[in-house]
Amino acid sequence: MEHTRLSLLYSIAVLWISGLLLLVKPSLVFSFLNSSTTYPLELANLLGVLFLIIGSFITLIFKYRVEKIYKWTILIRIFFSLCSLGLYFVYHNSFFVTLLFMILIGVLITVLGLVKDQEIKK
């Protein structure tokens, strides 16, 4: 399941980079993600810490090759996508649409990795 494992690098990079930027320069992250709202610095920093924690878990999954969790990362990101879509409909903030596309790119990469790994198994 090497392709699936490598697909996690996208999520690791996004989570670590955005987490660090949310701690250091949150306004940059929110402007990059097309946010129409300003958020309190404390909330942005907390979100950065949470992204770093999630990024650390995905890094450990990648490092220790925990194959049983690879498929679960897809389901978790789909749930996160649905939540992002729901939040867009509630708040009408394009930030959530941009976030949705970033998440779905990772899902697509991982699904393609799974398909490639299944082809190799056959």
C-alpha positions as CSV (number, residue, x, y, z in Angstrom):
1,M,0.0,0.0,0.0
2,E,2.9,2.3,-0.8
3,H,0.9,4.7,-3.1
4,T,-1.8,5.1,-0.4
5,R,0.9,5.8,2.2
6,L,2.6,8.4,0.0
7,S,-0.7,10.1,-0.6
8,L,-0.7,11.0,3.0
9,L,2.2,13.4,2.4
10,Y,-0.3,15.9,1.0
11,S,-2.3,15.9,4.2
12,I,0.8,16.1,6.3
13,A,2.2,19.0,4.4
14,V,-1.1,20.9,4.5
15,L,-1.7,20.3,8.2
16,W,1.8,21.2,9.3
17,I,2.1,24.3,7.1
18,S,-1.3,25.7,7.9
19,G,-0.9,24.8,11.6
20,L,2.4,26.7,11.8
21,L,1.0,29.6,9.8
22,L,-2.1,29.8,12.0
23,L,0.2,30.2,15.0
24,V,2.6,32.7,13.4
25,K,0.5,34.6,10.8
26,P,-3.2,33.6,10.9
27,S,-4.3,36.5,8.8
28,L,-2.3,35.1,5.9
29,V,-4.0,31.7,6.1
30,F,-7.5,33.2,6.3
31,S,-6.8,35.6,3.3
32,F,-5.4,32.7,1.3
33,L,-8.5,30.7,2.0
34,N,-10.8,33.6,0.9
35,S,-12.3,34.1,4.3
36,S,-14.9,36.9,4.4
37,T,-14.7,37.0,8.2
38,T,-12.0,38.0,10.7
39,Y,-11.4,35.6,13.5
40,P,-10.1,36.2,17.0
41,L,-6.3,35.6,17.2
42,E,-6.8,33.1,20.1
43,L,-9.2,31.0,18.0
44,A,-6.9,31.0,15.1
45,N,-3.9,30.0,17.3
46,L,-6.0,27.2,18.8
47,L,-6.9,26.0,15.3
48,G,-3.2,26.0,14.5
49,V,-2.4,23.8,17.5
50,L,-5.2,21.4,16.5
51,F,-3.9,21.2,12.9
52,L,-0.4,20.5,14.3
53,I,-1.8,17.7,16.5
54,I,-3.8,16.1,13.7
55,G,-0.7,16.5,11.4
56,S,1.4,14.8,14.0
57,F,-1.0,11.8,14.1
58,I,-1.1,11.6,10.3
59,T,2.8,11.8,10.3
60,L,2.9,8.8,12.8
61,I,0.5,6.8,10.6
62,F,2.8,7.5,7.7
63,K,6.0,6.8,9.6
64,Y,4.8,3.5,11.2
65,R,2.9,2.4,8.1
66,V,-0.4,1.8,9.9
67,E,-2.2,0.5,6.8
68,K,-5.4,-0.3,8.7
69,I,-5.9,3.4,9.2
70,Y,-5.3,4.6,5.6
71,K,-8.9,4.0,4.6
72,W,-10.2,5.7,7.8
73,T,-8.3,8.9,6.8
74,I,-10.6,9.0,3.7
75,L,-13.8,8.6,5.8
76,I,-12.6,11.2,8.3
77,R,-11.8,13.7,5.6
78,I,-15.2,13.1,3.9
79,F,-16.9,13.8,7.3
80,F,-14.8,17.0,7.5
81,S,-15.8,17.9,4.0
82,L,-19.5,17.5,4.8
83,C,-19.0,19.7,7.9
84,S,-17.2,22.3,5.8
85,L,-20.0,22.3,3.3
86,G,-22.6,22.6,6.0
87,L,-20.8,25.5,7.6
88,Y,-20.7,27.2,4.2
89,F,-24.5,27.0,3.9
90,V,-24.9,28.4,7.4
91,Y,-22.3,31.2,7.2
92,H,-22.0,31.8,3.4
93,N,-18.2,32.3,3.9
94,S,-16.2,31.2,0.8
95,F,-13.4,30.1,3.3
96,F,-15.4,26.9,3.8
97,V,-15.6,26.2,0.1
98,T,-11.8,26.7,-0.4
99,L,-11.2,24.4,2.6
100,L,-13.6,21.9,1.1
101,F,-11.6,21.7,-2.1
102,M,-8.3,21.4,-0.3
103,I,-9.7,18.5,1.7
104,L,-11.2,16.8,-1.4
105,I,-7.9,17.1,-3.2
106,G,-6.3,15.0,-0.4
107,V,-9.2,12.5,-0.6
108,L,-8.8,12.2,-4.3
109,I,-5.0,11.6,-4.0
110,T,-5.6,8.9,-1.4
111,V,-8.3,7.2,-3.4
112,L,-6.1,7.1,-6.4
113,G,-3.3,5.7,-4.3
114,L,-5.7,3.0,-3.0
115,V,-6.8,2.1,-6.6
116,K,-3.2,1.9,-7.8
117,D,-2.2,-0.3,-4.8
118,Q,-5.2,-2.6,-5.6
119,E,-4.1,-2.9,-9.2
120,I,-0.6,-3.8,-8.1
121,K,-1.9,-6.5,-5.8
122,K,-3.7,-8.2,-8.7
